[in-house]
Amino acid sequence: MRTRRIAAAVLAAALLPSAAALFTSSQASAQTSEEIQAEIDERHADLEKVIEEYNAKREELDDANRLIADIEAQLPALETAGLAAQDRVAELAATAYTGGDFAMVNSVLAGDPSDFADRLMYLANLTDAENAALQDSLAQVEELETRKAELEALQADADDILAEIDAQQEEIEDEIAALEDEFDDAVQEEYQEEWGDYTGDSAVVAFAYDQLGDPYVYGEDGPDSWDCSGLTQGAWGAAGVSLSHNTEMQWNETARISRDELQPGDLVFYNGLSHVAIYIGGGEIIHAPNSTTVVKIADIDIMGIDGYGRP
């Protein structure tokens, strides 16, 4: 009975709130990055609720899976006992009808085990002990069939719930990923509007301008996210110059110049050669600062400078 209750409870709890009910389609047009970020925060709050629902269903599934494992462990013994019980039933029937009508005996034994009791009247001449043995054997056969049916129901319920959870999780994550893409686009537009278009003749700086607003991601070298040396590598790569994706290596790959000699596209090295930026003129740089922000324009003196390099 406990198995049936678990199966019913798991099945009743299978349907989580649909992602469509949680999420409305985003309105990319005319939204600022702040508005999109607020929407992302709201969706993450909704996602947390669904994750907790997911965790609750996981607990129920764990319970159901333990029962499935218990039943599977019992099945070999139950099957052995069931076969032995069928043999005993045949022996009892044969004893009752020695030399009798075995076609009738077979009809008594055939069919759904749960119907055996209704057919026992045909074996009325069994002794009480034989009847008791017969009832016990039939109960073992019925227990085997019942446990098999419960196992199939639990496995089907677990599969349905996992499929529903996986589908919702994928839909939610797709929704948030789409919002984050819109956020990145909005930030890039806002940065480019704030600083305008590049009008100089440096291919390196022109490339860097095109990346304004892109997110910082450690170890990335484009095309849509960057770390500091990945950005400088990509910018100089656009001008046909190959640099390593490492700040210290770029230091060794460039010629030393003075601050007075700086030209747009030259590299500025910082913080013990742990950071590098692109000089764009007018005392400003473009760089990929850290994971809390995006590719942006900043004052050249944002931190202690180690030196300057020209590939």
Salt bridges, closest charged atoms under 4 A:
GLU39 OE2 - ARG43 NH2 3.28
GLU42 OE2 - ARG43 NH1 3.41
GLU53 OE1 - LYS57 NZ 3.00
ASP63 OD1 - ARG2 NH2 3.53
ASP63 OD1 - ARG66 NH2 3.94
GLU79 OE2 - LYS148 NZ 3.78
GLU143 OE2 - ARG147 NE 3.81
GLU150 OE2 - ARG4 NE 3.55
GLU150 OE1 - ARG147 NH1 3.14
GLU175 OE2 - ARG43 NE 3.98
ASP221 OD2 - HIS245 ND1 3.92
ASP227 OD1 - HIS245 NE2 2.73
ASP266 OD2 - ARG310 NH2 2.85
ASP301 OD1 - ARG259 NH1 2.90
